[in-house]
Amino acid sequence: MESPTITHQRIIAEIHWQISSQIREKKGPCEIFLSPLDVRMVKEENTILEPDLFIVCDSEKTTGKRIEGTPDFVLEVLSPGTRRKDMVTKLGKYMDAGVREYWMIDPDKRVLLRYLAAEDWIPEIHPLEGILGLGIYEGSITVDLNAIGKICS
């Protein structure tokens, strides 16, 4: 598989910086992680995924060499080589495993797709403009989508 693009990596770095600084300020139990790190969402299965960026709020899942259990939040940046896998295969696996929130950023189309378990996984489409709050934090942690849009320009 081809390495991620510079744009892909800049998007992940920017979102990680924005979210991690707010998590630190709130001193909550959640921790943010970046790929490459294996996630086995269901212990009985051998399916291992490697999300671009994810948040885990249960420290018992973060022991050992990989995450053992479902992340609370997952973000994937779409690329031509991973688009179908991220939009179909991974979406289904995340839904089935109980991920609470899933974001997909499409740098080419300059949109963010958001799926919330609490909203029955009905997709929301957001242009890369304005501020968007994370559902798992009831909006108290936000991402400046303008900064992501600038990276995609």
ChimeraX commands (.cxc) that place a marker at each C-alpha (Angstrom):
marker #1 position 0.00,0.00,0.00 radius 0.5
marker #1 position 1.22,3.48,-0.87 radius 0.5
marker #1 position 2.29,5.82,1.94 radius 0.5
marker #1 position -0.06,8.63,2.98 radius 0.5
marker #1 position 0.33,11.96,1.20 radius 0.5
marker #1 position 1.74,15.09,2.77 radius 0.5
marker #1 position -1.78,16.59,2.83 radius 0.5
marker #1 position -3.07,13.49,4.63 radius 0.5
marker #1 position -0.34,13.74,7.26 radius 0.5
marker #1 position -0.84,17.49,7.73 radius 0.5
marker #1 position -4.57,16.98,8.32 radius 0.5
marker #1 position -3.96,14.26,10.91 radius 0.5
marker #1 position -1.26,16.32,12.64 radius 0.5
marker #1 position -3.49,19.42,12.80 radius 0.5
marker #1 position -6.48,17.54,14.21 radius 0.5
marker #1 position -4.30,15.68,16.71 radius 0.5
marker #1 position -2.82,18.98,17.91 radius 0.5
marker #1 position -6.24,20.65,18.23 radius 0.5
marker #1 position -7.93,17.78,20.07 radius 0.5
marker #1 position -5.02,16.68,22.26 radius 0.5
marker #1 position -4.48,20.18,23.66 radius 0.5
marker #1 position -8.17,20.41,24.64 radius 0.5
marker #1 position -8.18,16.91,26.19 radius 0.5
marker #1 position -5.14,17.92,28.29 radius 0.5
marker #1 position -6.87,21.10,29.44 radius 0.5
marker #1 position -9.95,19.16,30.56 radius 0.5
marker #1 position -7.81,16.55,32.38 radius 0.5
marker #1 position -10.30,13.84,31.46 radius 0.5
marker #1 position -9.73,10.12,31.10 radius 0.5
marker #1 position -9.58,10.08,27.29 radius 0.5
marker #1 position -6.40,9.61,25.29 radius 0.5
marker #1 position -5.77,10.34,21.60 radius 0.5
marker #1 position -3.71,8.02,19.38 radius 0.5
marker #1 position -2.28,8.12,15.86 radius 0.5
marker #1 position -1.59,5.43,13.30 radius 0.5
marker #1 position 0.31,3.19,13.16 radius 0.5
marker #1 position -1.24,1.45,16.16 radius 0.5
marker #1 position -3.30,-1.72,16.00 radius 0.5
marker #1 position -6.85,-1.75,17.34 radius 0.5
marker #1 position -8.62,-5.04,18.04 radius 0.5
marker #1 position -12.15,-3.87,18.74 radius 0.5
marker #1 position -13.72,-7.20,19.60 radius 0.5
marker #1 position -11.48,-9.48,21.67 radius 0.5
marker #1 position -12.98,-12.67,20.26 radius 0.5
marker #1 position -12.15,-11.68,16.69 radius 0.5
marker #1 position -8.82,-11.51,14.91 radius 0.5
marker #1 position -9.79,-8.37,12.98 radius 0.5
marker #1 position -7.19,-5.69,13.53 radius 0.5
marker #1 position -7.72,-2.15,12.21 radius 0.5
marker #1 position -5.36,0.81,12.16 radius 0.5
marker #1 position -7.33,4.09,12.21 radius 0.5
marker #1 position -5.56,7.31,11.23 radius 0.5
marker #1 position -6.53,8.94,14.54 radius 0.5
marker #1 position -8.70,7.75,17.42 radius 0.5
marker #1 position -9.70,8.45,21.01 radius 0.5
marker #1 position -10.04,5.90,23.77 radius 0.5
marker #1 position -11.70,6.90,27.06 radius 0.5
marker #1 position -11.26,3.60,28.95 radius 0.5
marker #1 position -7.66,3.14,30.15 radius 0.5
marker #1 position -8.16,-0.63,30.49 radius 0.5
marker #1 position -8.17,-0.81,26.68 radius 0.5
marker #1 position -4.74,0.84,26.41 radius 0.5
marker #1 position -2.54,-1.73,28.09 radius 0.5
marker #1 position -0.10,-3.88,26.19 radius 0.5
marker #1 position 1.13,-3.42,22.65 radius 0.5
marker #1 position -2.21,-2.52,21.02 radius 0.5
marker #1 position -5.67,-1.23,21.85 radius 0.5
marker #1 position -7.91,-4.06,23.06 radius 0.5
marker #1 position -11.44,-2.79,22.65 radius 0.5
marker #1 position -13.53,-0.28,20.79 radius 0.5
marker #1 position -12.34,3.34,20.51 radius 0.5
marker #1 position -14.87,6.04,21.34 radius 0.5
marker #1 position -13.95,8.23,18.36 radius 0.5
marker #1 position -12.30,7.37,15.03 radius 0.5
marker #1 position -11.13,9.62,12.22 radius 0.5
marker #1 position -9.97,8.52,8.77 radius 0.5
marker #1 position -8.64,10.76,6.00 radius 0.5
marker #1 position -9.83,9.45,2.65 radius 0.5
marker #1 position -7.44,8.83,-0.20 radius 0.5
marker #1 position -7.99,7.15,-3.57 radius 0.5
marker #1 position -6.36,3.94,-2.35 radius 0.5
marker #1 position -8.39,3.66,0.88 radius 0.5
marker #1 position -11.68,5.44,0.03 radius 0.5
marker #1 position -13.85,2.33,-0.42 radius 0.5
marker #1 position -12.31,0.57,2.57 radius 0.5
marker #1 position -12.83,3.60,4.85 radius 0.5
marker #1 position -16.32,4.47,3.58 radius 0.5
marker #1 position -17.77,0.96,3.46 radius 0.5
marker #1 position -15.73,-1.78,5.16 radius 0.5
marker #1 position -14.40,0.19,8.13 radius 0.5
marker #1 position -17.68,2.07,8.62 radius 0.5
marker #1 position -19.49,-1.27,9.01 radius 0.5
marker #1 position -16.87,-2.63,11.40 radius 0.5
marker #1 position -16.91,0.53,13.51 radius 0.5
marker #1 position -20.71,0.53,13.66 radius 0.5
marker #1 position -20.84,-3.15,14.65 radius 0.5
marker #1 position -18.15,-2.74,17.32 radius 0.5
marker #1 position -19.85,0.21,19.01 radius 0.5
marker #1 position -17.65,3.17,18.06 radius 0.5
marker #1 position -19.56,6.22,19.27 radius 0.5
marker #1 position -18.38,8.67,16.60 radius 0.5
marker #1 position -16.72,8.27,13.20 radius 0.5
marker #1 position -15.36,11.10,11.05 radius 0.5
marker #1 position -14.11,10.82,7.47 radius 0.5
marker #1 position -12.37,13.77,5.86 radius 0.5
marker #1 position -12.28,13.95,2.08 radius 0.5
marker #1 position -9.50,16.43,1.20 radius 0.5
marker #1 position -10.38,16.35,-2.53 radius 0.5
marker #1 position -14.06,17.19,-2.03 radius 0.5
marker #1 position -13.26,19.40,0.99 radius 0.5
marker #1 position -15.91,17.83,3.22 radius 0.5
marker #1 position -16.17,15.98,6.49 radius 0.5
marker #1 position -18.60,13.09,6.90 radius 0.5
marker #1 position -19.67,12.52,10.51 radius 0.5
marker #1 position -21.49,9.49,11.87 radius 0.5
marker #1 position -22.79,9.41,15.44 radius 0.5
marker #1 position -24.06,6.22,17.08 radius 0.5
marker #1 position -26.44,8.37,19.17 radius 0.5
marker #1 position -27.99,9.65,15.92 radius 0.5
marker #1 position -28.51,6.16,14.42 radius 0.5
marker #1 position -25.45,6.51,12.18 radius 0.5
marker #1 position -27.22,8.92,9.82 radius 0.5
marker #1 position -24.38,10.70,7.99 radius 0.5
marker #1 position -23.86,14.43,8.35 radius 0.5
marker #1 position -21.91,16.29,5.67 radius 0.5
marker #1 position -19.93,19.33,6.79 radius 0.5
marker #1 position -17.89,21.63,4.52 radius 0.5
marker #1 position -14.39,22.26,5.82 radius 0.5
marker #1 position -15.48,25.59,7.28 radius 0.5
marker #1 position -16.33,26.79,10.77 radius 0.5
marker #1 position -16.03,24.94,14.06 radius 0.5
marker #1 position -17.37,21.43,14.73 radius 0.5
marker #1 position -17.68,19.90,18.20 radius 0.5
marker #1 position -16.99,16.27,18.96 radius 0.5
marker #1 position -20.17,14.43,19.85 radius 0.5
marker #1 position -18.40,12.24,22.41 radius 0.5
marker #1 position -17.63,15.44,24.33 radius 0.5
marker #1 position -21.07,16.96,23.75 radius 0.5
marker #1 position -19.41,19.69,21.69 radius 0.5
marker #1 position -17.07,20.92,24.43 radius 0.5
marker #1 position -14.02,19.82,22.40 radius 0.5
marker #1 position -13.96,21.36,18.95 radius 0.5
marker #1 position -12.08,21.20,15.68 radius 0.5
marker #1 position -11.47,24.30,13.59 radius 0.5
marker #1 position -12.44,23.05,10.14 radius 0.5
marker #1 position -11.13,26.27,8.56 radius 0.5
marker #1 position -7.59,25.13,9.41 radius 0.5
marker #1 position -8.27,21.76,7.74 radius 0.5
marker #1 position -9.73,23.49,4.68 radius 0.5
marker #1 position -6.57,25.58,4.31 radius 0.5
marker #1 position -4.44,22.43,4.34 radius 0.5
marker #1 position -6.59,21.00,1.51 radius 0.5
marker #1 position -6.23,24.13,-0.67 radius 0.5
marker link #1:1,2 radius 0.2
marker link #1:2,3 radius 0.2
marker link #1:3,4 radius 0.2
marker link #1:4,5 radius 0.2
marker link #1:5,6 radius 0.2
marker link #1:6,7 radius 0.2
marker link #1:7,8 radius 0.2
marker link #1:8,9 radius 0.2
marker link #1:9,10 radius 0.2
marker link #1:10,11 radius 0.2
marker link #1:11,12 radius 0.2
marker link #1:12,13 radius 0.2
marker link #1:13,14 radius 0.2
marker link #1:14,15 radius 0.2
marker link #1:15,16 radius 0.2
marker link #1:16,17 radius 0.2
marker link #1:17,18 radius 0.2
marker link #1:18,19 radius 0.2
marker link #1:19,20 radius 0.2
marker link #1:20,21 radius 0.2
marker link #1:21,22 radius 0.2
marker link #1:22,23 radius 0.2
marker link #1:23,24 radius 0.2
marker link #1:24,25 radius 0.2
marker link #1:25,26 radius 0.2
marker link #1:26,27 radius 0.2
marker link #1:27,28 radius 0.2
marker link #1:28,29 radius 0.2
marker link #1:29,30 radius 0.2
marker link #1:30,31 radius 0.2
marker link #1:31,32 radius 0.2
marker link #1:32,33 radius 0.2
marker link #1:33,34 radius 0.2
marker link #1:34,35 radius 0.2
marker link #1:35,36 radius 0.2
marker link #1:36,37 radius 0.2
marker link #1:37,38 radius 0.2
marker link #1:38,39 radius 0.2
marker link #1:39,40 radius 0.2
marker link #1:40,41 radius 0.2
marker link #1:41,42 radius 0.2
marker link #1:42,43 radius 0.2
marker link #1:43,44 radius 0.2
marker link #1:44,45 radius 0.2
marker link #1:45,46 radius 0.2
marker link #1:46,47 radius 0.2
marker link #1:47,48 radius 0.2
marker link #1:48,49 radius 0.2
marker link #1:49,50 radius 0.2
marker link #1:50,51 radius 0.2
marker link #1:51,52 radius 0.2
marker link #1:52,53 radius 0.2
marker link #1:53,54 radius 0.2
marker link #1:54,55 radius 0.2
marker link #1:55,56 radius 0.2
marker link #1:56,57 radius 0.2
marker link #1:57,58 radius 0.2
marker link #1:58,59 radius 0.2
marker link #1:59,60 radius 0.2
marker link #1:60,61 radius 0.2
marker link #1:61,62 radius 0.2
marker link #1:62,63 radius 0.2
marker link #1:63,64 radius 0.2
marker link #1:64,65 radius 0.2
marker link #1:65,66 radius 0.2
marker link #1:66,67 radius 0.2
marker link #1:67,68 radius 0.2
marker link #1:68,69 radius 0.2
marker link #1:69,70 radius 0.2
marker link #1:70,71 radius 0.2
marker link #1:71,72 radius 0.2
marker link #1:72,73 radius 0.2
marker link #1:73,74 radius 0.2
marker link #1:74,75 radius 0.2
marker link #1:75,76 radius 0.2
marker link #1:76,77 radius 0.2
marker link #1:77,78 radius 0.2
marker link #1:78,79 radius 0.2
marker link #1:79,80 radius 0.2
marker link #1:80,81 radius 0.2
marker link #1:81,82 radius 0.2
marker link #1:82,83 radius 0.2
marker link #1:83,84 radius 0.2
marker link #1:84,85 radius 0.2
marker link #1:85,86 radius 0.2
marker link #1:86,87 radius 0.2
marker link #1:87,88 radius 0.2
marker link #1:88,89 radius 0.2
marker link #1:89,90 radius 0.2
marker link #1:90,91 radius 0.2
marker link #1:91,92 radius 0.2
marker link #1:92,93 radius 0.2
marker link #1:93,94 radius 0.2
marker link #1:94,95 radius 0.2
marker link #1:95,96 radius 0.2
marker link #1:96,97 radius 0.2
marker link #1:97,98 radius 0.2
marker link #1:98,99 radius 0.2
marker link #1:99,100 radius 0.2
marker link #1:100,101 radius 0.2
marker link #1:101,102 radius 0.2
marker link #1:102,103 radius 0.2
marker link #1:103,104 radius 0.2
marker link #1:104,105 radius 0.2
marker link #1:105,106 radius 0.2
marker link #1:106,107 radius 0.2
marker link #1:107,108 radius 0.2
marker link #1:108,109 radius 0.2
marker link #1:109,110 radius 0.2
marker link #1:110,111 radius 0.2
marker link #1:111,112 radius 0.2
marker link #1:112,113 radius 0.2
marker link #1:113,114 radius 0.2
marker link #1:114,115 radius 0.2
marker link #1:115,116 radius 0.2
marker link #1:116,117 radius 0.2
marker link #1:117,118 radius 0.2
marker link #1:118,119 radius 0.2
marker link #1:119,120 radius 0.2
marker link #1:120,121 radius 0.2
marker link #1:121,122 radius 0.2
marker link #1:122,123 radius 0.2
marker link #1:123,124 radius 0.2
marker link #1:124,125 radius 0.2
marker link #1:125,126 radius 0.2
marker link #1:126,127 radius 0.2
marker link #1:127,128 radius 0.2
marker link #1:128,129 radius 0.2
marker link #1:129,130 radius 0.2
marker link #1:130,131 radius 0.2
marker link #1:131,132 radius 0.2
marker link #1:132,133 radius 0.2
marker link #1:133,134 radius 0.2
marker link #1:134,135 radius 0.2
marker link #1:135,136 radius 0.2
marker link #1:136,137 radius 0.2
marker link #1:137,138 radius 0.2
marker link #1:138,139 radius 0.2
marker link #1:139,140 radius 0.2
marker link #1:140,141 radius 0.2
marker link #1:141,142 radius 0.2
marker link #1:142,143 radius 0.2
marker link #1:143,144 radius 0.2
marker link #1:144,145 radius 0.2
marker link #1:145,146 radius 0.2
marker link #1:146,147 radius 0.2
marker link #1:147,148 radius 0.2
marker link #1:148,149 radius 0.2
marker link #1:149,150 radius 0.2
marker link #1:150,151 radius 0.2
marker link #1:151,152 radius 0.2
marker link #1:152,153 radius 0.2
view
